[in-house]
């Protein structure tokens, strides 16, 4: 894609190498997403990039970057591609989005949050420290049980 907006929580060296490997050369990067994103993160992305008219939004990283893309894609009116770099959240395959509103986490569920495309690439696991893998396994288990027990949304 040309003029893609990449919203990422991955280190730019890692995400940049992957984008180059995929032949994606015409892109803008927003890498300031907070670990537990809020509607303010979404509004910042929209304010900063809407006039630049990206042709596609790419959420590259953990659930935080993908949730920001899920929520903001409708405002841009473009396709969203979600690419996880970890395996803890499964955010690339769901119709759910978790954002903070007024400091409180909300679980949002809308069909519009489903990715137009999801790409899962083992490239991101190569060289991942063992502790990160263990943390991701714990996160995946927590995410699985939280859906049953949460009072969010």
N, CA, C and O of each residue as an XYZ file, in Angstrom:
612
protein
N       0.821     -1.208      0.000
C       0.000      0.000      0.000
C       0.858      1.262      0.000
O       1.977      1.267      0.512
N       0.329      2.303     -0.568
C       1.014      3.596     -0.568
C       0.400      4.477      0.520
O      -0.795      4.394      0.803
N       1.231      5.313      1.116
C       0.791      6.254      2.143
C       0.064      5.556      3.296
O      -0.992      6.007      3.740
N       0.637      4.464      3.767
C       0.062      3.723      4.888
C       0.395      4.435      6.197
O       1.451      5.054      6.327
N      -0.509      4.341      7.154
C      -0.231      4.815      8.503
C      -0.014      3.589      9.374
O      -0.921      2.776      9.550
N       1.183      3.460      9.916
C       1.536      2.346     10.785
C       1.487      2.834     12.227
O       2.264      3.701     12.627
N       0.567      2.269     13.001
C       0.469      2.566     14.424
C       1.118      1.381     15.122
O       0.639      0.252     15.017
N       2.209      1.640     15.834
C       2.988      0.519     16.355
C       3.443      0.722     17.788
O       3.692      1.842     18.235
N       3.543     -0.387     18.486
C       4.178     -0.417     19.800
C       5.479     -1.208     19.712
O       6.205     -1.332     20.699
N       5.769     -1.738     18.539
C       7.009     -2.494     18.330
C       8.168     -1.521     18.153
O       7.977     -0.415     17.647
N       9.363     -1.921     18.564
C      10.525     -1.058     18.306
C      10.628     -0.758     16.811
O      10.444     -1.650     15.983
N      10.918      0.478     16.472
C      10.923      0.903     15.067
C      11.916      0.094     14.233
O      11.692     -0.118     13.041
N      13.015     -0.361     14.850
C      13.971     -1.180     14.096
C      13.299     -2.472     13.640
O      13.475     -2.902     12.500
N      12.527     -3.089     14.539
C      11.853     -4.347     14.226
C      10.728     -4.134     13.221
O      10.642     -4.843     12.218
N       9.873     -3.165     13.489
C       8.746     -2.936     12.579
C       9.233     -2.426     11.229
O       8.694     -2.810     10.191
N      10.249     -1.563     11.235
C      10.797     -1.049      9.977
C      11.391     -2.146      9.113
O      11.195     -2.162      7.898
N      12.119     -3.066      9.741
C      12.698     -4.192      8.989
C      11.599     -5.051      8.377
O      11.710     -5.482      7.229
N      10.541     -5.298      9.142
C       9.450     -6.126      8.631
C       8.754     -5.425      7.464
O       8.475     -6.052      6.442
N       8.474     -4.141      7.611
C       7.820     -3.389      6.536
C       8.676     -3.405      5.273
O       8.154     -3.574      4.171
N       9.984     -3.231      5.426
C      10.897     -3.307      4.277
C      10.846     -4.689      3.641
O      10.790     -4.822      2.418
N      10.867     -5.711      4.482
C      10.817     -7.096      3.992
C       9.548     -7.361      3.178
O       9.563     -8.135      2.221
N       8.467     -6.717      3.565
C       7.189     -6.886      2.870
C       7.060     -5.961      1.661
O       6.067     -6.022      0.936
N       8.056     -5.110      1.443
C       8.028     -4.205      0.298
C       7.196     -2.957      0.525
O       6.861     -2.248     -0.424
N       6.861     -2.684      1.783
C       6.083     -1.485      2.111
C       7.076     -0.362      2.387
O       7.796     -0.390      3.386
N       7.109      0.619      1.499
C       8.105      1.682      1.617
C       7.498      3.066      1.824
O       8.170      3.971      2.318
N       6.248      3.233      1.455
C       5.599      4.539      1.554
C       4.668      4.524      2.769
O       3.493      4.178      2.653
N       5.208      4.904      3.941
C       4.398      4.851      5.151
C       4.813      5.920      6.158
O       5.932      6.432      6.136
N       3.865      6.235      7.039
C       4.084      7.136      8.168
C       4.005      6.273      9.425
O       3.299      5.265      9.437
N       4.713      6.651     10.471
C       4.725      5.857     11.703
C       4.256      6.697     12.882
O       4.725      7.816     13.092
N       3.325      6.139     13.646
C       2.950      6.700     14.938
C       3.319      5.649     15.981
O       2.757      4.554     15.982
N       4.252      5.973     16.861
C       4.738      4.993     17.836
C       4.624      5.486     19.282
O       5.426      5.114     20.138
N       3.636      6.316     19.538
C       3.465      6.895     20.874
C       2.259      6.323     21.623
O       1.782      6.937     22.577
N       1.766      5.173     21.211
C       0.614      4.563     21.872
C       1.017      4.150     23.286
O       2.076      3.555     23.486
N       0.176      4.464     24.258
C       0.451      4.089     25.645
C       0.089      2.618     25.865
O      -0.730      2.069     25.128
N       0.694      1.971     26.878
C       0.434      0.543     27.103
C      -1.036      0.192     27.323
O      -1.478     -0.865     26.874
N      -1.788      1.024     27.982
C      -3.231      0.812     28.109
C      -3.890      2.033     27.481
O      -4.176      3.008     28.176
N      -4.135      1.991     26.171
C      -4.536      3.193     25.444
C      -5.896      3.739     25.867
O      -6.765      3.027     26.370
N      -6.028      5.030     25.636
C      -7.278      5.716     25.942
C      -7.836      6.335     24.666
O      -7.206      6.308     23.609
N      -9.015      6.883     24.797
C      -9.621      7.588     23.667
C      -8.735      8.773     23.270
O      -8.788      9.224     22.126
N      -7.929      9.274     24.195
C      -6.992     10.358     23.870
C      -5.956      9.901     22.850
O      -5.581     10.672     21.966
N      -5.487      8.653     22.959
C      -4.548      8.114     21.967
C      -5.201      8.090     20.587
O      -4.589      8.476     19.592
N      -6.442      7.635     20.544
C      -7.189      7.584     19.278
C      -7.325      8.985     18.699
O      -7.051      9.207     17.520
N      -7.750      9.929     19.536
C      -7.951     11.302     19.061
C      -6.647     11.940     18.581
O      -6.659     12.730     17.637
N      -5.531     11.609     19.218
C      -4.228     12.123     18.788
C      -3.880     11.613     17.398
O      -3.440     12.381     16.543
N      -4.076     10.322     17.172
C      -3.792      9.732     15.853
C      -4.660     10.390     14.786
O      -4.169     10.746     13.715
N      -5.938     10.549     15.075
C      -6.852     11.161     14.100
C      -6.430     12.602     13.810
O      -6.348     13.006     12.650
N      -6.163     13.377     14.867
C      -5.785     14.785     14.686
C      -4.483     14.931     13.906
O      -4.348     15.835     13.081
N      -3.537     14.054     14.163
C      -2.218     14.172     13.549
C      -2.185     13.692     12.097
O      -1.400     14.204     11.298
N      -3.026     12.715     11.745
C      -2.874     12.073     10.433
C      -4.081     12.161      9.490
O      -3.957     11.802      8.319
N      -5.222     12.618      9.956
C      -6.411     12.619      9.087
C      -6.185     13.421      7.806
O      -6.551     12.966      6.722
N      -5.588     14.603      7.918
C      -5.368     15.444      6.732
C      -4.329     14.856      5.784
O      -4.257     15.248      4.620
N      -3.525     13.916      6.279
C      -2.506     13.275      5.431
C      -3.099     12.144      4.597
O      -2.420     11.554      3.757
N      -4.373     11.853      4.840
C      -5.147     10.885      4.058
C      -4.423      9.553      3.818
O      -4.117      9.210      2.676
N      -4.150      8.803      4.897
C      -3.531      7.498      4.692
C      -4.465      6.583      3.896
O      -5.687      6.675      4.011
N      -3.878      5.707      3.095
C      -4.674      4.792      2.269
C      -5.095      3.550      3.041
O      -6.040      2.862      2.654
N      -4.392      3.264      4.133
C      -4.667      2.090      4.957
C      -4.089      2.344      6.344
O      -3.102      3.066      6.487
N      -4.700      1.752      7.362
C      -4.153      1.810      8.715
C      -3.598      0.437      9.051
O      -4.267     -0.577      8.854
N      -2.381      0.407      9.557
C      -1.747     -0.845      9.946
C      -1.457     -0.785     11.440
O      -0.695      0.066     11.898
N      -2.067     -1.694     12.198
C      -1.781     -1.828     13.620
C      -0.731     -2.906     13.776
O      -1.011     -4.082     13.546
N       0.468     -2.523     14.161
C       1.605     -3.440     14.226
C       2.176     -3.423     15.631
O       2.748     -2.422     16.063
N       2.021     -4.524     16.343
C       2.539     -4.578     17.705
C       1.635     -5.395     18.589
O       1.101     -6.426     18.179
N       1.467     -4.920     19.819
C       0.597     -5.593     20.769
C      -0.838     -5.106     20.646
O      -1.186     -4.360     19.732
N      -1.655     -5.544     21.584
C      -3.069     -5.189     21.556
C      -3.329     -3.696     21.604
O      -4.325     -3.226     21.055
N      -2.449     -2.941     22.252
C      -2.651     -1.493     22.375
C      -2.677     -0.803     21.021
O      -3.589     -0.026     20.737
N      -1.689     -1.080     20.188
C      -1.650     -0.433     18.869
C      -2.805     -0.912     17.996
O      -3.374     -0.134     17.231
N      -3.148     -2.190     18.112
C      -4.249     -2.709     17.298
C      -5.586     -2.117     17.733
O      -6.440     -1.839     16.891
N      -5.779     -1.920     19.047
C      -7.029     -1.323     19.518
C      -7.173      0.126     19.060
O      -8.275      0.559     18.723
N      -6.084      0.871     19.046
C      -6.134      2.254     18.551
C      -6.529      2.267     17.076
O      -7.337      3.097     16.659
N      -5.975      1.364     16.294
C      -6.325      1.276     14.869
C      -7.777      0.845     14.699
O      -8.494      1.405     13.870
N      -8.214     -0.138     15.469
C      -9.599     -0.614     15.367
C     -10.587      0.535     15.565
O     -11.540      0.691     14.802
N     -10.342      1.336     16.602
C     -11.283      2.403     16.922
C     -11.207      3.556     15.928
O     -12.234      4.142     15.586
N     -10.018      3.886     15.465
C      -9.857      5.074     14.618
C     -10.100      4.819     13.131
O     -10.320      5.774     12.386
N     -10.070      3.583     12.680
C     -10.179      3.282     11.241
C     -11.448      3.849     10.611
O     -11.414      4.334      9.480
N     -12.554      3.793     11.327
C     -13.811      4.301     10.770
C     -13.712      5.801     10.462
O     -14.240      6.269      9.453
N     -13.041      6.539     11.327
C     -12.872      7.984     11.116
C     -12.071      8.271      9.846
O     -12.329      9.255      9.154
N     -11.103      7.410      9.545
C     -10.294      7.573      8.339
C     -11.005      7.026      7.104
O     -10.703      7.435      5.982
N     -11.940      6.110      7.302
C     -12.663      5.517      6.181
C     -11.794      4.621      5.312
O     -11.997      4.538      4.101
N     -10.821      3.947      5.933
C      -9.909      3.084      5.175
C      -9.842      1.692      5.811
O     -10.295      1.469      6.934
N      -9.263      0.779      5.052
C      -9.054     -0.589      5.510
C      -8.069     -0.620      6.675
O      -7.158      0.204      6.758
N      -8.269     -1.583      7.572
C      -7.327     -1.774      8.676
C      -6.696     -3.163      8.590
O      -7.379     -4.170      8.406
N      -5.379     -3.181      8.728
C      -4.610     -4.419      8.727
C      -3.980     -4.543     10.107
O      -3.296     -3.628     10.564
N      -4.210     -5.671     10.770
C      -3.689     -5.870     12.118
C      -2.628     -6.960     12.111
O      -2.846     -8.057     11.596
N      -1.473     -6.637     12.693
C      -0.321     -7.532     12.674
C       0.246     -7.628     14.091
O       0.918     -6.704     14.549
N      -0.020     -8.736     14.790
C       0.514     -8.870     16.146
C       2.000     -9.209     16.148
O       2.487     -9.937     15.283
N       2.702     -8.674     17.125
C       4.113     -9.033     17.299
C       4.288     -9.927     18.518
O       5.382    -10.426     18.778
N       3.209    -10.126     19.263
C       3.188    -11.058     20.389
C       1.935    -11.906     20.237
O       1.136    -11.683     19.328
N       1.765    -12.868     21.119
C       0.579    -13.711     20.992
C      -0.288    -13.683     22.243
O      -1.020    -14.636     22.511
N      -0.215    -12.617     22.997
C      -0.943    -12.560     24.254
C      -2.393    -12.139     24.164
O      -3.199    -12.573     24.988
N      -2.760    -11.312     23.201
C      -4.101    -10.723     23.233
C      -5.079    -11.312     22.232
O      -6.271    -11.396     22.526
N      -4.623    -11.714     21.082
C      -5.531    -12.177     20.033
C      -6.340    -11.040     19.441
O      -7.321    -11.279     18.737
N      -5.942     -9.801     19.715
C      -6.699     -8.623     19.287
C      -6.882     -8.551     17.779
O      -7.832     -7.930     17.303
N      -5.993     -9.172     17.026
C      -6.081     -9.111     15.564
C      -7.271     -9.891     15.013
O      -7.619     -9.737     13.843
N      -7.901    -10.727     15.842
C      -8.961    -11.607     15.355
C     -10.308    -11.386     16.037
O     -11.202    -12.223     15.909
N     -10.472    -10.287     16.752
C     -11.711    -10.104     17.503
C     -12.473     -8.845     17.092
O     -11.949     -7.962     16.413
N     -13.715     -8.803     17.528
C     -14.560     -7.618     17.343
C     -14.594     -6.786     18.630
O     -15.516     -6.001     18.853
N     -13.579     -6.973     19.463
C     -13.486     -6.245     20.723
C     -12.352     -5.231     20.679
O     -11.373     -5.385     19.948
N     -12.517     -4.202     21.479
C     -11.524     -3.139     21.588
C     -11.556     -2.666     23.042
O     -12.632     -2.450     23.599
N     -10.396     -2.506     23.652
C     -10.322     -2.038     25.034
C      -9.613     -0.689     25.049
O      -8.456     -0.569     24.648
N     -10.339      0.324     25.524
C      -9.786      1.675     25.640
C     -10.226      2.277     26.965
O     -11.242      1.880     27.536
N      -9.448      3.240     27.446
C      -9.842      3.979     28.638
C     -10.619      5.226     28.227
O     -10.239      5.938     27.298
N     -11.696      5.467     28.928
C     -12.492      6.685     28.792
C     -12.554      7.299     30.184
O     -13.006      6.652     31.128
N     -12.105      8.541     30.318
C     -12.061      9.209     31.624
C     -11.341      8.356     32.664
O     -11.773      8.274     33.814
N     -10.242      7.723     32.258
C      -9.426      6.936     33.172
C      -9.937      5.546     33.485
O      -9.287      4.802     34.220
N     -11.104      5.175     32.935
C     -11.678      3.859     33.216
C     -11.666      3.005     31.958
O     -12.084      3.445     30.887
N     -11.183      1.779     32.105
C     -11.137      0.843     30.984
C     -12.540      0.430     30.580
O     -13.378      0.111     31.424
N     -12.785      0.440     29.270
C     -14.073     -0.031     28.754
C     -13.816     -1.086     27.694
O     -12.945     -0.931     26.839
N     -14.576     -2.143     27.763
C     -14.540     -3.190     26.756
C     -15.639     -2.873     25.752
O     -16.821     -2.867     26.096
N     -15.247     -2.612     24.517
C     -16.191     -2.249     23.463
C     -16.329     -3.419     22.501
O     -15.350     -4.100     22.198
N     -17.533     -3.648     22.028
C     -17.777     -4.758     21.107
C     -18.606     -4.249     19.932
O     -19.784     -3.920     20.079
N     -17.970     -4.191     18.765
C     -18.653     -3.763     17.542
C     -18.056     -4.519     16.367
O     -16.858     -4.802     16.347
N     -18.886     -4.842     15.397
C     -18.405     -5.545     14.203
C     -17.327     -4.748     13.477
O     -16.444     -5.332     12.850
N     -17.390     -3.426     13.555
C     -16.419     -2.586     12.840
C     -14.992     -2.769     13.347
O     -14.045     -2.355     12.678
N     -14.825     -3.378     14.510
C     -13.485     -3.586     15.058
C     -12.769     -4.791     14.445
O     -11.571     -4.970     14.661
N     -13.481     -5.606     13.695
C     -12.853     -6.764     13.061
C     -11.898     -6.293     11.967
O     -12.230     -5.406     11.181
N     -10.727     -6.889     11.924
C      -9.724     -6.504     10.921
C     -10.220     -6.803      9.515
O     -10.916     -7.793      9.288
N      -9.859     -5.947      8.580
C     -10.097     -6.260      7.177
C      -9.118     -7.341      6.735
O      -9.437     -8.202      5.915
N      -7.918     -7.272      7.303
C      -6.892     -8.299      7.087
C      -6.103     -8.447      8.384
O      -5.844     -7.469      9.085
N      -5.731     -9.676      8.687
C      -4.852     -9.941      9.827
C      -3.677    -10.760      9.311
O      -3.853    -11.718      8.558
N      -2.493    -10.375      9.722
C      -1.282    -11.081      9.301
C      -0.546    -11.530     10.558
O      -0.156    -10.712     11.391
N      -0.364    -12.835     10.680
C       0.395    -13.390     11.799
C       1.680    -13.953     11.212
O       1.649    -14.884     10.408
N       2.810    -13.386     11.617
C       4.100    -13.745     11.028
C       5.071    -14.159     12.134
O       5.324    -13.400     13.069
N       5.605    -15.364     12.012
C       6.543    -15.866     13.025
C       7.834    -15.044     13.067
O       8.637    -15.200     13.987
N       8.032    -14.183     12.092
C       9.200    -13.288     12.071
C       9.365    -12.576     13.412
O      10.482    -12.387     13.892
N       8.248    -12.188     14.003
C       8.308    -11.412     15.235
C       8.690    -12.250     16.452
O       9.063    -11.699     17.488
N       8.601    -13.572     16.339
C       8.993    -14.437     17.451
C      10.488    -14.742     17.439
O      11.064    -15.064     18.479
N      11.117    -14.641     16.273
C      12.554    -14.914     16.182
C      13.323    -13.962     17.088
O      13.202    -12.743     16.971
N      14.096    -14.520     17.973
C      14.913    -13.700     18.859
C      14.169    -13.129     20.049
O      14.737    -12.360     20.824
N      12.894    -13.497     20.207
C      12.142    -12.999     21.355
C      12.695    -13.639     22.628
O      12.807    -14.863     22.701
N      13.039    -12.836     23.622
C      13.565    -13.394     24.872
C      12.549    -14.336     25.534
O      11.339    -14.128     25.450
N      13.069    -15.364     26.185
C      12.216    -16.369     26.823
C      11.231    -15.733     27.805
O      10.082    -16.166     27.896
N      11.670    -14.710     28.539
C      10.788    -14.075     29.514
C       9.589    -13.409     28.836
O       8.482    -13.429     29.373
N       9.805    -12.824     27.666
C       8.695    -12.204     26.926
C       7.699    -13.276     26.492
O       6.487    -13.069     26.562
N       8.207    -14.412     26.049
C       7.319    -15.515     25.653
C       6.502    -15.981     26.854
O       5.295    -16.191     26.740
N       7.152    -16.143     28.002
C       6.437    -16.557     29.213
C       5.379    -15.520     29.592
O       4.254    -15.875     29.942
N       5.742    -14.244     29.521
C       4.776    -13.182     29.828
C       3.589    -13.227     28.875
O       2.448    -13.019     29.288
N       3.857    -13.497     27.601
C       2.783    -13.563     26.607
C       1.846    -14.727     26.885
O       0.634    -14.603     26.709
N       2.393    -15.858     27.318
C       1.556    -17.012     27.669
C       0.658    -16.649     28.849
O      -0.539    -16.938     28.834
N       1.231    -16.019     29.865
C       0.433    -15.589     31.017
C      -0.635    -14.586     30.596
O      -1.776    -14.658     31.053
N      -0.267    -13.656     29.730
C      -1.213    -12.654     29.239
C      -2.351    -13.320     28.476
O      -3.511    -12.942     28.641
N      -2.033    -14.302     27.648
C      -3.064    -15.012     26.884
C      -4.042    -15.702     27.831
O      -5.252    -15.665     27.608
N      -3.526    -16.328     28.884
C      -4.395    -16.986     29.863
C      -5.267    -15.964     30.593
O      -6.459    -16.191     30.800
N      -4.667    -14.844     30.980
C      -5.425    -13.790     31.661
C      -6.505    -13.214     30.757
O      -7.629    -12.978     31.200
N      -6.168    -12.989     29.494
C      -7.148    -12.453     28.541
C      -8.311    -13.427     28.374
O      -9.468    -13.016     28.286
N      -7.997    -14.715     28.330
C      -9.041    -15.724     28.137
C     -10.006    -15.753     29.312
O     -11.215    -15.880     29.114
N      -9.495    -15.640     30.531
C     -10.373    -15.689     31.695
C     -11.047    -14.347     31.966
O     -12.162    -14.314     32.488
N     -10.397    -13.256     31.625
C     -10.966    -11.931     31.882
C     -12.289    -11.743     31.152
O     -13.201    -11.101     31.674
N     -12.397    -12.294     29.958
C     -13.631    -12.165     29.191
C     -14.834    -12.762     29.899
O     -15.959    -12.298     29.716
N     -14.604    -13.784     30.702
C     -15.694    -14.425     31.439
C     -16.012    -13.715     32.739
O     -17.150    -13.749     33.206
N     -15.015    -13.073     33.326
C     -15.154    -12.533     34.666
C     -15.261    -11.011     34.719
O     -15.585    -10.459     35.771
N     -14.998    -10.326     33.616
C     -14.896     -8.877     33.620
C     -16.232     -8.180     33.831
O     -17.279     -8.634     33.370
N     -16.159     -7.070     34.538
C     -17.332     -6.214     34.709
C     -17.233     -4.992     33.808
O     -17.994     -4.036     33.960
N     -16.274     -5.027     32.851
C     -16.081     -3.912     31.924
C     -17.214     -3.851     30.915
O     -17.895     -4.843     30.655
N     -17.401     -2.663     30.352
C     -18.297     -2.468     29.218
C     -19.702     -2.754     29.551
O     -20.577     -2.633     28.693
